Amino acid sequence: MNIGIDMGGTSAKVALVNDRNRIVDVTSVPTGLKSSPPELAKRLAAAVKKLAGRHVRRIGVGVAGDIDSHHGIVRISPNLGWKRVPLKMLLQRATGNSVAVENDANVAAWGIYKTETPSSVKSLIAITLGTGVGGGIVIDGQLHRGATGSAGEIGHMVLDPKGRLCNCGMRGCLETCAGGTHLSAIACEALKKGAKSRLQKIYKANPQAITPKVLTEAARAGDRLAQSLWENAGRALGRAVGDLIYVINPERIVFTGGVAQAGSLLFKPLQLELSRRPFKTPIRVVSIAVAKNPAHIGVLGAALL
Amino acid sequence: MNIGIDMGGTSAKVALVNDRNRIVDVTSVPTGLKSSPPELAKRLAAAVKKLAGRHVRRIGVGVAGDIDSHHGIVRISPNLGWKRVPLKMLLQRATGNSVAVENDANVAAWGIYKTETPSSVKSLIAITLGTGVGGGIVIDGQLHRGATGSAGEIGHMVLDPKGRLCNCGMRGCLETCAGGTHLSAIACEALKKGAKSRLQKIYKANPQAITPKVLTEAARAGDRLAQSLWENAGRALGRAVGDLIYVINPERIVFTGGVAQAGSLLFKPLQLELSRRPFKTPIRVVSIAVAKNPAHIGVLGAALL
């Protein structure tokens, strides 16, 4: 039995995973900016003990941010408000188990690779479309971490230097075109300007209700504003994916995260962009899919690190 | 002793390389669109025999184009006018030696990795700035070929969908911003429109004399047109390199090819672009260099395949 931990900004999901890669039991631990890392490590250790008693082999943790997975140090995690936290050491001390710490997008890629991918496939790129956009890369059956564990930072590829301002400070990152927060903001800006849309009513009642899910429903119901928004997001994503295919030439690309649930609204324009690329060999070979088990891929991937 | 062959559109360079990775002897064989692949294989075999007698272990060949290195098949090589040529088989039959065939940019990356890179470095991206722009990637000390041997197609990353028309049919590929042919064309277009520049005289005498080398000399001598051209090329290259660093997180990036000889004209704006990137961890770790032995890296890399 292994433990997978998916550290979020408000809570950590802790799952007990058996040797068949099935989740046996799951619990959650509050995180938040107020808890110190050693305190949180103790709370996590208590949750692990409650879940599994002494039958734990390994603990894997996925954390959003800049992670030194080699030393198990969280260099920066804006969600948790952490800088230079030796999470691996803290958790090993608190639990007595061996611990691996990894960037959450890498964890998702590893989970998808180990639990949803035919064993004949040796390379994939997993793209997490959540509030932001992340990526993880598997090459030759190994997680490609890069020189500093920073590889796969797909969301901040610059698609348009004159584009929208990204949280990172640059303009026109992929995340500003296909991240959930930006998609909502783009829609709200258009609605504020009076764009004709069935979303106006929802927007006027509560702008925060303009979520990617609501945008998906509106587009499926025929709303033009929502449709053109997904069209633009899919095309931008298609451009970035086209570049990634040219550079990495993977066998598979798998999307996960809430925004990926828009399905064909996003993937039809994406495929159209890909079909325009003239070098067909790498485009034809790649299969594009959506993760089957997005809700649990974080803890599963972490447990399998 | 190994043989390295660098197949160009007009001639193939054939080199005998010793076990210390030094070129012992070199010759050339005409290629061109008129010779059939079996004929050319025979001519290459004769050159190999003349160079080395029977003392050859392996032959490696670098070919520009879409190469199936697994089977040693040239899928498409526009330079040679080839489609689906089983070059490995033809050369093995003609020489009796074991033969490896690889894309020329991959060969350059391998040559740089094996002959110019400290053994502590395990990952690099080699970017060939010639008439076009190519790339080769080494990860964990291995050439990263990708699912179909197409990886590293850096020159056709799309930087601006509304940009210059590329030979490939897309617009705004990196190659249209930093490839030699396009740099010359951009300069000629400005000169045709009457741009104030010391290059006007050369252009009026012979537009084909506006080469990247001439543009480098003009910029170094203070010509504003040439300087702004290199500035733009360097910034575009910096954007693409920034994306590559975020995605692959390599230890080293090495430039080779004629256009790379522009030196700081190109690399100063490139570094400026990189310094703007907010995620410092992968940017700080990467060292950027120019190949020391660009003239021979093709045959050296091929001999070491």
Interface residues (C-beta under 8 A of the other chain):
Chain A: D66 R75 S123 G135 I137 I139 D140 Q142 H144 R145 G146 A147 T148 G149 S150 A151 G152 E153 I154 H156 M157 V158 D160 P161 C168 G169 M170 R239 G242 D243 L244 Y246 V247 I248 N249 P250 E251 R276 R277 P278 F279 T281 P282 V285 V286
Chain B: D66 R75 S123 G135 I137 I139 D140 Q142 H144 R145 G146 A147 T148 G149 S150 A151 G152 E153 I154 H156 M157 V158 D160 P161 C168 G169 M170 R239 G242 D243 L244 Y246 V247 I248 N249 P250 E251 R276 R277 P278 F279 T281 P282 V285 V286
